């Protein structure tokens, strides 16, 4: 069974731009969660989508948004990029809501210059 | 406010030794405590998990010890091997009341970088 895939793997953007990251969950998984990982803050929860609905949201500004499609694939968007948005963005999928076992993708490394 | 405190930040262990990583939490609403292992360039992978009604869980060389009264839990890696060198994250899950039934949120510790030297 294929794992969680994330595209692109690496991205360089400049301040003020916007970016869209993509995540394809494991086949059959309906929940997709997004996390931001930085050396200073560790893994921080962004939001979770289940059956195309945002079910849960972390403490991030409104510049961070996401959506989920009917095939469970998810996209995350960050608008008006700031230098502090440089991070590894991880997507995790699970059969049910976040409470069940999560499988992480390899992440997208975003660098904002 | 850090809800899950993990220590140490880094750990060096001799091959064959025991690696011990500790986590502490304050919120008694947490009901599930997983540990994740992350290798460079990869996403975290679930290693082992425990619920608070159990004091210990063992899977191969990995053991979680859980002390509910002290609100602490730890990961022990027996017979540590160089291939165990990775970053380990503890996490805790609680129901997210804001989001309705069945919604949970995982809170992660800041990670421990383990290096096992030959």
Interface residues (C-beta under 8 A of the other chain):
Chain A: X4 X33 X41 X42 X43 X44 X45 X48 X55 X56 X57 X58 X90 X92 X96 X97 X98 X99 X101 X102 X103 X104 X105 X106 X107
Chain B: X32 X34 X36 X41 X42 X43 X44 X45 X46 X49 X89 X91 X93 X95 X96 X99 X100 X102 X103 X104 X105 X106 X107 X108 X109 X110 X111
